[in-house]
Amino acid sequence: MTKKYIIISILVLLILGGGFYYWRTYMQKSPAEKAANDLQKTLESVSQDVSQGVLPAIDTTVGSMDNLPDTNPYSNTNPFSDVKVNPFK
């Protein structure tokens, strides 16, 4: 019985070791890809820093769509609004 557990644990360790080796060799980014990602992040942060003082601040407290009149022609039209209820129902 203990021999069976030893064999199962060795197989599990081999599978885990093989998966780790595959992950380290094939799933990791190459140094060129890492450098390209770092360069992209640096460019984004520099562009945000440069445009920080140049662009005007946007005032979001004033809503331009708050006090508009209702211009939808179908909002108040109901052809059955003046129909009387049948008293014999």
Secondary structure, 3 states (H helix, E strand, C coil): CHHHHHHHHHHHHHHHHHHHHHHHHHHCCCHHHHHHHHHHHHHHHHHHHHHCCCCCCCCCCCCCCCCCCCCCCCCCCCCCCCCCCCCCC
